[in-house]
Amino acid sequence: MKAISGKQFCRLLEDHGWILKRVAGSHHIYSKTGNPAGIAVPVHRNTPLKIALQRHLMKLAGIVESEP
């Protein structure tokens, strides 16, 4: 899996139906109807997310690794 930036991950979430609810500092908070989990994505310029964090966020969002 290739590491992607927080901005790219936000686009990926929005493509899968997640909605940006608010921005708290450098974290974008997403939610989706029918899913009890909220997802906080750190957006720090174009620095890539750490692989472990990216995998965890993808698991919470229900996104398969081969999709990005």
Residue, then its C-alpha position, 0 to 999 in steps of 0.5 A: m500500500k502506498a502512503i497518501s496525504g491527509k488531503q488525498f485521504c479526505r477526497l477518498l472518504e468523500d468519494h465513498g459517501w463520508i461528509l465533512k462535519r467540522v474542522a478542529g485545528s488540523h484535523h478534519i472530522y468526517s461522519k456517515t449516516g448508518n456508521p457510528a464511527g466518526i473519522a478524524v483525519p490529520v491534514h498537515r500540508n502534503t505530508p503522507l499519513k503513516i501506514a498504520l494510521q492509514r490502514h486503521l482509518m481505512k478499516l473504520a471507513g470500510i474501504v478496501e486496501s486496493e481501492p486508493 
